Amino acid sequence: MPRVKGGPASHRKHKKVIGMAKGFKGTRNRLFNRANQYVLRAGEHAFAGRKQRRRDLRRLWIARINGALSEMGLNYSKFINGLKNSSIDLNRKQLSEMAIHSPKDFEQVVNKAKTTVKA
């Protein structure tokens, strides 16, 4: 039986990895083994970064809401408790946008939540 080395398939795989390593410095974008290592690592960081972005955005929304609430004499945890008790279903992203773009509507929501806050 003749030996098959798989030249074209390997070449395609190498070209794909080298293409993904475009923009990397030094031999990381030229040598297959080095490029392959760093492409895999970059993929891991990208995957983790997508999860991290969600955490960062939630922290940003909470900080914005808390900043807007401090002007109205209420803290974040009591506000969220008041929203739950008054069964207002707005998520933090919506509340953050409301606090920035329509403060009058946000103030109405805050006043509604204030009435149901447990002391």
Secondary structure as GFF3:
##gff-version 3
##sequence-region A 1 119
A	DSSP	alpha_helix	7	20	.	.	.	ID=ss1
A	DSSP	three_ten_helix	26	29	.	.	.	ID=ss2
A	DSSP	alpha_helix	32	70	.	.	.	ID=ss3
A	DSSP	alpha_helix	76	85	.	.	.	ID=ss4
A	DSSP	alpha_helix	92	101	.	.	.	ID=ss5
A	DSSP	alpha_helix	103	115	.	.	.	ID=ss6
###
